[in-house]
Amino acid sequence: MKTKLYIISPCRAEDIWRKRRATFVLPQMSLAILAALTPDRFEVKVTDELVDDIDFAFPADLVAISTNSSNAGRAYEVSARSETKGQR
């Protein structure tokens, strides 16, 4: 059975409105690169919160959060919520 890895790029609440508009949003390439370089022993799911909602119901064994300093507050929220579910 493969370890489930969830790679998340959170965004600030004030930026989420962008995904609700009919505009083109280009996801970060770093997420795709991380997923592509992850060994085959992992099942990988990727979410850029600027494009899609975070699936907190996903049964991840390991959560990786990629962020920049302007989104750090949201990253801490996502981390805390993941930890309460017993995810690493």
C-alpha positions in Angstrom: 0.0 0.0 0.0 1.4 3.4 -1.0 1.9 6.3 1.5 -0.5 9.1 0.7 1.2 12.4 0.3 -0.8 15.6 0.0 1.1 18.6 -1.4 -0.7 21.9 -0.6 -0.1 25.5 -1.5 -2.4 27.6 0.7 -3.4 31.2 0.0 -4.6 34.0 2.1 -8.4 34.4 2.5 -8.3 37.8 0.8 -6.8 36.2 -2.3 -9.3 33.3 -2.6 -11.8 35.6 -4.5 -9.5 35.3 -7.5 -10.6 31.7 -8.1 -14.2 32.7 -7.9 -13.8 35.0 -10.9 -13.7 33.9 -14.6 -10.0 34.6 -14.9 -7.1 32.4 -15.9 -5.0 31.4 -12.9 -1.7 29.7 -13.5 -0.8 27.3 -10.7 2.8 27.3 -9.2 5.1 25.1 -11.2 6.9 24.1 -7.9 3.9 21.9 -6.9 4.0 20.0 -10.2 7.8 19.6 -9.9 7.6 18.3 -6.4 4.9 15.8 -7.4 6.9 14.7 -10.4 10.1 14.2 -8.4 8.3 12.2 -5.6 9.2 8.5 -5.6 6.7 6.0 -6.9 6.1 4.6 -3.4 3.9 7.6 -2.7 0.3 8.3 -3.9 0.4 12.1 -4.6 -2.4 14.6 -4.5 -1.7 18.3 -5.2 -3.8 21.4 -4.4 -3.1 25.0 -5.1 -5.7 26.8 -2.9 -5.7 29.7 -5.4 -7.1 27.3 -8.0 -9.1 24.8 -5.9 -10.3 24.2 -2.3 -8.1 22.1 0.1 -9.6 18.7 0.6 -9.2 18.3 4.3 -11.1 14.9 4.0 -8.3 13.4 2.0 -6.8 10.6 4.1 -3.2 11.8 3.8 -0.4 10.1 5.7 1.9 13.0 5.1 1.1 16.6 4.2 3.7 18.9 2.5 2.9 22.6 2.6 4.6 25.0 0.1 4.2 28.7 0.7 5.7 32.1 0.7 5.9 34.5 3.6 2.7 36.4 2.6 0.7 33.2 3.0 2.5 31.9 6.1 -0.5 32.6 8.4 -2.8 30.4 6.2 -0.1 27.8 6.0 0.0 27.5 9.8 -3.8 27.2 9.9 -3.6 24.3 7.3 -0.8 22.7 9.3 -2.7 22.9 12.6 -5.9 21.4 11.0 -3.8 18.6 9.4 -2.2 17.8 12.8 -5.5 17.5 14.5 -6.4 14.7 12.1 -3.2 12.9 13.0 -1.4 13.6 9.8 2.3 14.4 9.8 
